[in-house]
Amino acid sequence: MAHTNIDLDENLVAEAMAVTGTRTKKEVIHLGLRELIRLARLSRVREHRGKFHWRGNLQRMREE
């Protein structure tokens, strides 16, 4: 774990903590970083939309 000193917008941190229910600045920052990473990965997945062709029998899969 690295220690870094940064200036944060206290109003932004307070609002983020309120809407997420987090109790500490550290917790809300970690949550924000995880969410940023998740969204970036999701964005890359969306780039492939419509590029994969599935072959199979959906009805038979549902019955199994």
N, C-alpha and C positions, 0 to 999 in steps of 0.2 A: 504494500500500500504506500503510495507516495503522498507526501505532504506538500501542498501548494497553496500559496497565498494569492487570492484573487479578490478584486473588488466586485461585489454583487449588488444588483439593484434590490434593495431590501423589500420594496413593495412587490416586486416580481416574485421573490422568494416566499414572502408571506402569502401571496395569492396561490402560488403553486402548492404550498403546504396545506392551505385551507381546502383547495379543491381535490387534493389527493389523499388527505388525511394523514400525511406523514407528520412526524413529531420533531424531527431534527433537520437542520440544513443539510447535513451529510446525507441523510436518507433521501431527501427530495432531489438532491443533485444526482445521486446514484440512480434513482428512478428515472430522472430526466435523461441521463446518458443511455440507460438501457433502452428507453423508449425511442430515442433518436437512432440508435443502432437498429432496432427492430424495424422502424419505418424506412430506413435506408435500404435494408435487406429486402423488405417487401416491395419497395420501388423497383429493385432489380428483378424481382420475380415477375412483376407486371410487364416488364419489357419483353418477356417471352410469351405473353398472352396470344393465343391463336397460332403459335408456331409449332405446337406439338399435336400430332394426330393420334387419337386413341382408337384402337380397334378392339372390339369386344361386344359381348351381348349383355347390355345393362339389365334387361329383364331377368335373364338367367342368374346374374350375380345377385340381384335382389331376392330371388327365390332361394338361393343357397344360403 
